[in-house]
Amino acid sequence: MTTSDDIEAADRAGRRRARMTSALAVIFLLQQAVFFVAPPVHLARPVDQVKVGAWVCLSVVLIAFLATGGMWR
């Protein structure tokens, strides 16, 4: 049998997941906008490599978040 504390904890976790998902989506969309607005690069500068690496990391985090159903603590 579940207690009211368990239910409240589940509600808090659900709200936290919703906020985290919204924040990650906004960050991802802003990062995509920067990619589309920026001129094409040839990865000649280290900063361009960091930019691509950051995009890959954020994409992996979003995919992992979606694959696990947002069950991070």
Buried (B, 14 or more C-beta within 10 A) or exposed (E): EEEEEEEEEEEEBEEEBEEEBEEBEEEBEEBEEEEEEEEEEEEEEEEEEEBEEEBEEBEEBBEEBEEEEBEEE
